[in-house]
Amino acid sequence: MVSKSEQTGSPTVERRLPDWFKVKAPGGESFLEIRKKIKGASLNTVCEEAACPNIGECWDRGTATFMILGDTCTRACSYCNVKTGWPGTTDPAEPIRVASTVKQMELSYAVITSVDRDDLPDYGSGIFSETISQVRRTTPDCKIEVLIPDFEGELESLERVVNAGPHVLNHNIETTRRVFKKVRPRGNYDLSLELLKRVKEINPFMPSKSGMMVGLGETKPEILDTMQDLRDVGTDLLTIGQYLRPSKRHHPIIRFYRPEEFKELELAGLEMGFKHVASGPLVRSSYHADDQHNAAIDKILDSANTQTKS
């Protein structure tokens, strides 16, 4: 596989993915059976839409990421592989189909995300809430993480989702402050931070989570600044992964980070106070999400017990 890397002021060069980008191709019997169930329910998964390299590993672990509210996003982030346009109407039966598929797949951990739906009065938060409720009803032992858009900062929509009772609330900052404006022109860096801050104001015990990509042109000090910004608003969990260009139409890969650099970022994050940091070339926002949830819950409960005793 060949990708382009561009440095400011230097010519574009062609180079292959580094040797550490090796992952077993999915296609086993379990993987094919799960994909059949998802397609049979007319559902979308980020695992497939975003061409996630970890799809085989995650499905084998009993985790999957469902993308609700259609497959067309109202925004056009330059790194994203999801198609952009004007979405159709929402499907009120979608929450039931998601819950049924979670039960059929016997998932222990389900991540529910969506395209941006700026065309809807509630930004899709009602479908999020109902999907959480349906999964909790049909598969009560399944943990639920939601990866939400920014809802354009609308507090009522955020409250609707948080009060539905997911086990983890995730909103990805995606990149550093300077690069953010270039790759997410319709987003707002500070608004995303404010959303994560408000999660803790609504429910102090709900684990909050965010994720970012590297390789978009940021510097290491900028990465550390964004990590600290996330900690300053109480974010518990963090994922950091290498940006991989979906096509030549998307933002170029400026550089590849080495595995040891990801390890340095992980250690820096833990020193800042994150309860869990997943940092690596192939890490995505829902990578080993079940482990992150367990780490967060244990430490949040320990902290609460300590405060009670004192």
Secondary structure, 3 states (H helix, E strand, C coil): CEEEECCCCCCCEEEECCCCCCCCCCCCHHHHHHHHHHHHCCCEEHHHHCCCCCHHHHHHCCEEEEEECCCEECCCCCCCCCEECCCCCCCCCHHHHHHHHHHHHCCCEEEEEECCCCCCCCCCHHHHHHHHHHHHHHCCCCEEEEECCCHHHCHHHHHHHHHCCCCEEECCCECCHHHHHHHCCCCCHHHHHHHHHHHHHHCCCCCEEEEEEECCCCCHHHHHHHHHHHHHCCCCEEEEEECCCCCCCCCCECCCCCHHHHHHHHHHHHHHCCCEEEEECCCCCCCCHHHHHHHHHHHHHHHHHHHHHC
